[in-house]
Amino acid sequence: MFGYMGKILRVNLTTGSFTEEEPDETDLKMFLGGAGLATKYLFDEVPKGTDPLGPDNKLIFMTGPMTGTSSPSTGRFSVVAKSPLTGFWGQANSGGFWGRDFKRSGFDGVIFEGKAENPVYLVTDNGKVELRDASHLWGLNTYETTQKIKEELGEKFNVACIGIAGENKVKYAAIMNDVDKPFWGRAAGRCGLGTVMGAKNLKAIASRGRIPIKIANNEEYREKAKERRDWVNASLLKVTLEVFGTAAILDMVNQRGGLPSRNWQTGYVEEYEKINGEAINDTILVGEKACFACPIACGRLSNIKEGKYASSGEGPEYESIGAFGSMCDIYDLNAITKAHFLCNEYGIDTISAGATISFAMEAVEKGILTDTMGSDIKFGNPDAIIDLVHKIAKREGIGNLLAEGSKAMAEKLGQGSERFAMHVKGLELPAYDSRAAKITGLAYATANRGGDHITAYIEGPAFMSMPFLIVEEGEVDEDGLQEIPEEARVVKEYEDAFGVFDALSGCKFMGMVLTGEDWADLIESLVGYDFSEKDFRKTGERIYNLERAYNIREGLTRADDTLPKRLTEDPLPDGPAEGQVVNLDPMLDAYYKYRGWDHDGRPTAETLTRLGMDWLIDKM
């Protein structure tokens, strides 16, 4: 098996036992690895109706065939489980170096089953496996946990762990890796998979390894990898992200009227220059940070030098700025950055945290949330986001309610708050208002994990600049304000391609610079069998349909492929997209047709047969 270690580690936490198995070669060819292969295990092994926080849910860490190889930006890994936040398919993806180190310790992935009686952590070390007691680590945050484990095992071990948010089962707890200095690190952030880890009494995974990865045509692969690195180095994407990080897009999003403010009550803010990429560079930036084999280095290293928010760490990213900044009507960059740092320390998804806080702020403003238990929850209060992150992680006071997420909060509060709880399928939305870019609304509604920040971007023209997409004339609306059913095909192609990136464990930013043919050519030299551009696209389509099938088995219907009523009924009051709402149904009908799904959003027997997944027909 070229590109793979050829071993999946299975850990039964209830019994403390290990087994090793070879991944099925047919599954590897159909789903490649990463989130694709992990989803196949999830579908096969986690029964319908399983409690996401019960012992029968499985937590699956999976690398891809590219992880740890010489191709640029290939340090990523995926984590898959049934999400405690949504009740559907849950997936989180992270960069850094942990994916490489885990894979080179001898395994493509690890499947955690059951629940440990007491806290434990897993060690994988050049093919050796050990479960260690973690009772002394329970109650520590991510940096403290990482340092303690390194003291016990050695500095060369890389650690993926949870903080106290995961232990306290905050529904959107993250898994943090590469936390080498206070508040630094990368996050497998979305869907609450750190919560699943905490429910299993699993504190961390520490990995070290130098086992080589076998490559089918090593010299050819290295040449092609270098060529692609050169392409990335010459791209405008690299220049932009290297200089400003992901915050580079904030200006463009705001200028289109799509920067959510005051919990999505507006989409344009005058004070955006206080929190954009240039503001970061001028005030807190002290350096850049790259993931394994990355030529871009979009990570920001920041230092708040003085004042009550003084601290240093990695970030903030665009999504954190949107969630804690404009959504909460806060334009104090130091406060936003501090909230981001705290989320890294506690192990919390910044998108869900900021979005849930902004929902609470509006609920207070409208008199729906009246007992804040002493917290001063109001728009524009920078101290509020700091206070609430602490309380969410510890489940103290009002933080215990906010720790459930905006969907659960709205269900409890009622009084019409459901219309401004900004989530899809229970997962909070990222910082792109789809009233300013209708194609984004379709992507939100159809995303398998819910309010996805990866498969939805603010403007149609961005699609035309991505070589892996084949865009026909008239398929994309350049101003973003029209519902064009033909755009549904582009959304489908985009989702499929990103599924392949997560299966390979390659960075999306690198992916945006390459064509489908470029990708297929690189994959073929890695795995050693014929892999065409058609295979690239079909593999992504297969993965997306499997994720969809899992959700349907858990009860998903067309009614779940929707948007908050604020986006479909409340026109934007000002800005470039003033007066706009999203008319979703025509685009959704077209999307289902392009997908080969019926009117209710179920893959047809013909579609599953075409994708080689006949076995799914009866199971659905």
C-alpha positions in Angstrom: 0.0 0.0 0.0 1.9 3.0 -1.2 1.1 6.3 0.6 -0.1 4.4 3.6 1.4 2.8 6.7 -1.0 -0.1 6.2 -2.2 -0.2 9.8 -5.3 1.0 11.6 -5.0 1.0 15.4 -8.1 0.1 17.4 -8.2 1.1 21.0 -10.9 -0.3 23.3 -10.9 2.2 26.1 -13.3 0.1 28.3 -11.0 -2.9 28.4 -7.7 -1.0 27.8 -6.9 -3.4 24.9 -5.4 -2.7 21.4 -5.7 -4.4 18.1 -4.1 -3.6 14.7 -5.7 -4.2 11.3 -5.0 -3.5 7.7 -7.4 -1.1 6.0 -9.4 -2.7 3.2 -7.8 -1.9 -0.1 -11.1 -1.5 -1.8 -12.1 1.1 0.8 -8.8 2.9 0.3 -9.4 3.1 -3.5 -13.0 4.3 -3.0 -12.4 6.8 -0.1 -8.6 7.3 -0.1 -8.1 8.1 3.6 -8.6 11.0 6.0 -12.2 11.9 6.5 -13.3 9.7 3.6 -12.1 6.5 5.1 -13.0 7.5 8.7 -16.6 8.1 7.5 -16.7 4.6 6.1 -15.8 3.2 9.5 -18.3 5.5 11.2 -21.1 4.4 8.9 -20.3 0.7 9.3 -19.7 0.6 13.0 -21.8 3.3 14.7 -25.5 2.2 14.8 -28.4 4.5 14.1 -29.5 6.4 17.1 -26.2 6.1 19.0 -25.7 8.6 21.8 -22.9 10.9 20.7 -21.5 11.0 24.2 -22.1 7.3 25.0 -19.5 4.6 24.8 -20.9 3.2 21.5 -19.9 6.3 19.6 -16.5 5.9 17.9 -13.9 8.6 17.7 -11.7 8.2 14.7 -8.5 10.0 14.0 -7.3 9.5 10.4 -4.5 10.7 8.2 -4.4 10.5 4.4 -2.0 9.1 1.9 -0.3 12.5 1.5 0.1 13.1 5.2 3.8 13.4 6.0 5.0 13.3 2.4 7.1 15.8 0.5 4.1 17.4 -1.2 3.4 20.9 0.1 1.0 21.4 3.0 0.5 17.8 4.0 0.6 17.8 7.7 -3.2 17.6 8.2 -5.5 15.0 9.7 -9.2 14.5 10.3 -11.3 13.5 13.3 -14.7 11.9 12.7 -17.5 10.9 15.1 -21.2 11.4 15.5 -21.4 15.1 16.6 -22.8 15.9 20.1 -23.6 19.4 18.8 -25.7 18.4 15.8 -26.5 14.7 16.2 -25.3 14.2 12.6 -22.0 13.4 10.9 -19.2 15.3 12.7 -15.8 16.0 11.2 -13.0 18.3 12.2 -9.7 18.9 10.4 -6.4 20.3 11.7 -2.9 21.2 10.5 0.4 21.6 12.2 2.8 18.7 12.6 0.8 16.2 14.7 -0.7 14.4 11.6 2.8 13.7 10.3 4.1 12.6 13.6 1.2 10.3 14.3 1.4 8.7 10.9 5.1 8.2 11.1 4.7 6.5 14.5 3.3 3.6 12.4 -0.4 4.1 11.8 -2.8 5.6 9.3 -5.5 6.1 11.9 -6.8 5.2 15.3 -10.4 4.2 16.3 -11.4 4.7 19.9 -14.2 2.6 21.2 -15.9 2.4 24.6 -15.1 4.6 27.6 -12.2 4.5 30.0 -13.1 4.1 33.7 -10.5 6.7 34.6 -8.7 9.4 32.5 -6.1 8.0 30.1 -3.8 9.1 27.3 -2.5 7.1 24.3 1.1 6.9 23.3 2.2 5.8 19.8 6.0 5.5 19.4 7.5 4.0 16.3 5.1 1.2 16.2 4.7 0.7 20.0 1.4 1.5 21.7 0.7 2.3 25.3 -2.3 3.6 27.3 -1.2 5.7 30.3 -3.0 7.1 33.3 -4.0 10.7 32.8 -5.7 11.4 36.2 -2.9 13.9 37.0 -3.7 15.7 33.6 -7.4 16.0 34.2 -8.3 19.6 34.9 -5.3 20.9 33.0 -5.6 23.0 29.9 -4.0 22.3 26.5 -0.6 23.9 27.0 -0.3 22.5 30.5 -1.3 19.1 29.3 1.2 19.2 26.4 4.1 20.3 28.6 3.4 17.6 31.3 3.3 14.9 28.7 6.5 16.1 27.1 8.1 16.1 30.5 7.1 12.4 30.9 7.9 11.2 27.4 10.4 13.6 25.9 10.3 16.8 23.8 10.1 14.9 20.5 6.6 13.7 21.2 3.8 15.7 19.6 0.5 15.9 21.5 -3.1 16.3 20.5 -5.3 16.9 23.5 -8.4 18.5 25.1 -8.6 21.2 27.7 -11.2 21.5 30.4 -13.9 22.4 27.9 -13.8 18.9 26.5 -13.7 17.4 30.0 -16.8 19.5 30.9 -18.5 18.4 27.7 -19.0 21.8 26.2 -20.9 20.8 23.1 -18.4 22.6 20.8 -15.1 21.6 22.5 -12.1 21.4 20.2 -9.1 19.1 20.0 -5.8 21.0 20.0 -2.5 19.9 18.7 1.0 21.4 18.4 0.4 23.5 21.6 4.2 24.1 22.1 3.9 27.5 23.8 1.1 29.1 25.9 -2.1 29.6 23.7 -0.3 28.4 20.5 -1.6 25.5 18.5 -3.8 24.2 15.8 -7.4 23.1 16.3 -9.6 20.3 15.1 -12.4 22.7 16.1 -15.8 22.0 14.7 -18.7 19.7 15.6 -17.7 19.2 19.3 -15.3 16.2 18.8 -13.3 17.3 21.8 -16.5 16.7 23.7 -16.6 13.1 22.5 -13.0 12.8 23.6 -13.8 14.1 27.0 -16.9 11.8 27.3 -14.5 8.8 26.7 -12.1 10.0 29.4 -9.4 10.3 26.8 -7.2 13.3 27.5 -4.6 13.1 24.8 -2.7 11.3 22.1 1.1 11.6 22.2 3.0 10.5 19.1 6.6 10.2 17.9 7.9 8.4 14.8 10.4 8.2 12.0 9.0 5.2 10.1 9.3 5.9 6.4 6.2 6.3 4.2 6.4 4.1 1.1 5.8 6.0 -2.2 5.1 4.2 -5.5 7.3 6.4 -7.7 9.4 8.3 -5.2 11.5 10.3 -7.6 8.6 11.3 -9.8 6.5 12.2 -6.8 9.2 14.4 -5.4 9.5 16.2 -8.8 5.8 16.7 -9.0 5.6 17.9 -5.4 8.4 20.4 -6.0 6.6 21.6 -9.1 3.4 22.2 -7.2 5.3 23.9 -4.4 6.7 26.3 -7.0 3.2 27.0 -8.3 2.0 27.8 -4.8 5.0 30.0 -4.3 4.1 32.0 -7.4 0.4 32.4 -6.6 -1.4 35.5 -5.5 -3.0 33.3 -2.8 0.4 32.7 -1.1 1.4 36.4 -1.3 -1.9 37.5 0.3 -2.1 34.9 3.0 1.6 35.2 3.9 1.3 38.9 4.4 -2.1 39.2 6.1 -3.1 35.6 7.0 -6.7 34.6 6.7 -7.8 38.0 7.9 -6.9 39.2 4.4 -10.5 38.5 3.3 -12.2 40.7 5.9 -12.1 43.9 3.8 -13.6 42.2 0.8 -16.4 40.5 2.7 -17.3 43.8 4.4 -17.2 45.7 1.1 -19.7 43.2 -0.4 -22.0 43.8 2.6 -21.6 40.3 3.9 -19.7 40.7 7.2 -22.2 39.6 9.9 -22.6 42.2 12.6 -24.7 42.3 15.8 -25.7 38.6 15.4 -26.3 39.1 11.6 -28.7 42.0 12.0 -26.4 43.9 9.5 -23.7 43.0 7.0 -21.6 46.1 6.8 -19.6 47.8 9.5 -17.7 51.1 9.4 -15.1 50.1 11.9 -13.7 47.0 10.0 -10.3 48.6 9.6 -9.8 48.2 13.4 -9.9 44.4 13.1 -8.6 43.5 9.6 -5.3 42.0 8.5 -3.6 45.3 8.3 -4.6 46.2 11.8 -3.1 42.9 13.0 0.1 43.6 11.2 0.3 47.2 12.6 -0.4 46.3 16.3 0.0 42.8 17.5 1.8 40.7 14.8 5.3 39.4 15.8 5.7 36.6 13.3 4.3 34.0 10.9 3.9 30.3 11.5 3.7 27.5 8.9 2.3 24.0 9.2 4.4 20.9 8.1 5.7 21.3 4.5 3.7 24.5 4.0 5.1 27.2 1.7 2.5 29.8 2.7 2.8 30.3 6.5 -0.7 31.8 7.0 -0.5 31.4 10.8 -0.1 34.6 12.8 2.0 34.9 15.9 0.7 37.7 18.0 1.6 39.6 21.2 -0.6 41.9 23.1 2.1 43.8 24.9 0.2 45.6 27.7 -3.1 46.2 29.3 -5.7 43.8 30.8 -5.6 41.6 27.8 -1.8 41.3 27.6 -0.8 37.8 26.3 0.8 36.1 23.3 -0.2 33.2 21.1 -1.2 32.1 17.6 -4.0 33.9 15.8 -6.5 35.3 15.5 -7.9 33.8 12.3 -10.6 35.5 10.1 -13.3 33.3 11.6 -12.4 34.2 15.2 -12.4 37.9 14.2 -15.8 37.6 12.7 -17.3 35.6 15.6 -15.9 37.5 18.5 -15.6 40.8 16.6 -18.3 42.0 14.2 -20.9 39.4 15.3 -20.6 40.7 18.9 -20.2 44.3 17.6 -16.7 44.5 19.2 -13.9 46.3 17.4 -11.3 46.0 20.1 -8.6 43.8 18.4 -6.9 43.0 21.7 -10.1 41.7 23.3 -10.9 39.6 20.2 -7.4 38.2 20.2 -7.5 37.4 23.9 -10.8 35.5 23.4 -9.2 33.5 20.6 -6.2 32.7 22.8 -8.4 31.5 25.6 -10.3 29.2 23.3 -7.0 27.6 22.3 -6.1 27.2 25.9 -9.5 25.7 27.0 -10.0 23.8 23.7 -13.1 25.5 22.3 -14.3 26.1 18.7 -14.0 29.9 18.2 -16.8 30.0 15.6 -19.4 28.3 17.7 -18.3 30.2 20.9 -18.5 33.6 19.3 -21.7 32.9 17.4 -23.4 31.6 20.5 -22.3 34.6 22.5 -23.6 37.0 19.9 -26.9 35.1 19.9 -27.1 35.5 23.7 -26.4 39.3 23.3 -29.4 39.7 21.0 -31.5 37.5 23.3 -30.7 39.9 26.2 -31.3 42.9 24.0 -34.7 41.6 23.1 -35.6 40.8 26.7 -35.7 37.0 26.0 -32.7 36.1 28.1 -33.3 37.9 31.4 -31.3 36.0 33.9 -27.6 36.4 32.9 -26.4 35.3 36.4 -24.3 38.3 36.9 -22.7 38.5 33.4 -22.9 41.8 31.5 -24.0 40.4 28.2 -24.5 43.1 25.7 -23.3 44.1 22.2 -20.1 46.1 22.1 -18.8 45.0 25.5 -15.3 43.6 25.0 -15.1 42.3 28.6 -18.2 40.2 28.0 -16.5 37.9 25.5 -13.6 37.2 27.8 -15.9 36.6 30.8 -18.1 34.3 28.8 -15.3 32.2 27.3 -14.1 31.4 30.8 -17.6 30.6 32.0 -18.4 28.4 29.0 -15.3 26.3 29.4 -16.0 25.9 33.1 -19.8 25.6 32.7 -20.1 28.3 35.4 -23.2 30.5 35.7 -24.7 31.5 32.4 -21.8 29.7 30.7 -23.6 26.4 31.4 -26.4 27.4 29.1 -24.1 28.8 26.4 -22.0 25.7 26.4 -24.9 23.9 24.8 -24.7 25.9 21.6 -27.1 28.4 20.0 -29.7 25.8 18.7 -30.2 24.3 22.1 -30.3 27.7 23.7 -33.0 28.9 21.3 -35.0 25.7 22.0 -34.9 26.4 25.7 -35.5 30.2 25.5 -38.2 30.1 22.8 -40.1 33.4 22.3 -39.1 33.6 18.7 -35.4 33.3 19.4 -35.2 30.4 16.9 -35.3 32.8 14.0 -32.0 34.5 15.0 -30.1 31.5 16.3 -27.6 31.4 13.4 -26.9 27.8 12.7 -27.5 25.1 10.1 -28.2 21.6 11.4 -27.1 22.8 14.9 -23.6 24.0 13.8 -23.1 27.8 14.1 -22.5 29.7 10.9 -19.2 31.3 10.0 -18.7 35.0 9.1 -20.1 35.2 5.6 -23.7 36.5 5.2 -25.3 34.7 2.4 -27.8 37.5 1.7 -24.7 39.2 0.1 -23.7 36.0 -1.8 -26.6 33.6 -2.5 -24.3 30.8 -3.5 -23.0 30.8 0.1 -26.5 30.2 1.4 -26.9 27.1 -0.7 -23.5 25.8 0.5 -24.5 26.3 4.1 -27.8 24.6 3.7 -26.4 21.5 2.0 -23.2 21.1 4.0 -23.1 17.6 5.6 -21.8 18.8 8.9 -24.0 21.9 9.1 -22.9 25.6 9.2 -19.6 24.9 7.4 -16.9 27.6 7.1 -15.0 25.5 4.5 -17.5 24.8 1.8 -19.0 28.3 1.6 -17.3 31.5 0.6 -18.6 35.0 0.2 -18.5 35.6 -3.6 -19.2 33.8 -6.8 -16.2 35.2 -8.7 -13.9 33.5 -6.2 -15.0 30.2 -7.8 -13.8 31.2 -11.2 -10.3 31.8 -9.9 -10.0 28.2 -8.5 -8.4 25.9 -11.1 -9.9 22.7 -9.8 -13.4 24.0 -10.6 -14.8 23.8 -14.1 -17.1 26.8 -14.4 -19.2 27.4 -17.5 -20.2 30.9 -18.7 -23.3 32.1 -16.9 -23.1 29.6 -14.1 -21.8 32.1 -11.5 -23.3 35.4 -10.6 -20.5 38.0 -10.4 -22.3 40.3 -8.0 -23.4 37.4 -5.8 -26.9 38.9 -5.4 -28.9 36.7 -7.8 -30.2 33.1 -7.2 -28.9 31.3 -10.2 -29.8 27.6 -10.1 -26.9 26.7 -12.4 -24.6 27.8 -9.5 -25.7 24.6 -7.8 -23.5 22.5 -10.0 -20.5 24.6 -9.0 -21.3 24.2 -5.3 -21.5 20.5 -5.8 -18.1 20.4 -7.6 -16.6 22.5 -4.9 -17.9 20.3 -2.1 -16.7 17.2 -3.9 -13.2 18.5 -4.4 -12.9 19.6 -0.7 -13.9 16.1 0.3 -10.9 14.8 -1.6 -8.6 17.3 0.0 -9.7 16.1 3.5 -9.4 12.4 2.3 -5.8 13.1 1.2 -5.1 15.3 4.2 -3.9 18.1 2.0 -4.4 21.8 2.8 -7.3 23.5 1.0 -5.2 26.5 0.2 -2.8 24.4 -1.8 -5.8 22.7 -3.4 -7.1 26.0 -4.6 -4.0 26.6 -6.8 -4.2 23.2 -8.6 -6.4 21.8 -11.3 -8.2 18.4 -10.9 -5.7 17.0 -13.4 -2.8 18.3 -11.3 -4.2 16.6 -8.3 -4.8 13.3 -10.1 -1.3 13.2 -11.5 0.2 13.8 -8.1 -2.0 11.1 -6.5 -1.2 8.6 -9.1 2.6 8.9 -8.6 2.0 8.5 -4.8 -0.3 5.5 -4.7 0.9 3.6 -7.8 -2.3 2.9 -9.6 -4.2 4.7 -12.4 -6.0 7.8 -11.0 -7.5 10.2 -13.5 -9.1 13.6 -13.1 -12.4 11.7 -13.5 -11.4 9.5 -10.5 -10.6 12.7 -8.5 -14.1 14.0 -9.0 -15.9 10.7 -8.6 -14.0 10.0 -5.3 -15.2 13.3 -3.9 -18.7 12.7 -5.0 -18.6 9.2 -3.4 -17.4 10.6 -0.1 -20.0 13.3 -0.1 -22.8 10.8 -0.7 -21.6 8.5 2.1 -21.6 11.4 4.5 -25.2 12.3 3.3 -26.3 8.7 3.7 -25.0 8.7 7.3 -27.1 11.8 8.1 -30.2 10.4 6.4 -29.9 7.3 8.5 -29.8 9.6 11.6 -33.1 11.2 10.5 -32.0 14.1 8.2 -34.6 15.3 5.7 -34.9 18.2 3.2 -36.2 20.3 6.1 -32.7 20.2 7.6 -31.2 21.7 4.4 -32.3 25.2 5.3 -31.1 28.5 6.7 -32.1 30.6 9.7 -35.2 32.6 9.0 -33.2 35.8 9.4 -31.4 35.0 6.1 -34.6 34.0 4.2 -37.0 36.6 5.6 -35.2 39.6 7.0 -33.7 41.9 4.3 -30.3 43.4 5.1 -31.0 46.9 6.3 -28.0 48.7 4.8 -24.8 48.3 2.9 -24.0 47.1 -0.6 -26.5 44.1 -0.2 -29.3 46.2 1.3 -32.7 44.7 0.8 -31.4 41.2 0.0 -32.8 37.9 1.4 -32.0 34.3 0.2 -34.6 32.5 -1.9 -33.3 29.0 -1.2 -35.7 26.5 -2.7 -35.0 27.0 -6.5 -31.3 26.6 -5.9 -31.9 23.6 -3.6 -34.0 21.9 -6.2 -31.3 22.4 -8.8 -28.6 21.1 -6.4 -30.5 17.9 -5.7 -30.9 17.4 -9.4 -27.2 17.9 -10.1 -26.4 15.5 -7.2 -28.7 12.8 -8.5 -30.9 13.0 -5.4 -34.6 12.8 -5.2 -36.8 15.8 -4.2 -36.3 15.0 -0.5 -32.5 15.0 -0.9 -32.0 11.3 -0.8 -29.4 9.8 -3.2 -31.2 7.6 -5.8 -30.4 4.0 -6.4 -29.0 5.0 -9.8 -26.6 7.5 -8.2 -25.3 5.0 -5.6 -24.9 2.3 -8.3 -23.0 4.7 -10.5 -20.6 5.5 -7.6 -20.1 1.8 -6.8 -22.0 2.0 -3.6 -24.9 -0.4 -4.2 -24.4 -1.7 -0.7 -25.9 1.6 0.6 -29.2 1.2 -1.2 -30.8 -1.2 1.3 -29.1 0.4 4.3 -30.7 3.7 3.6 
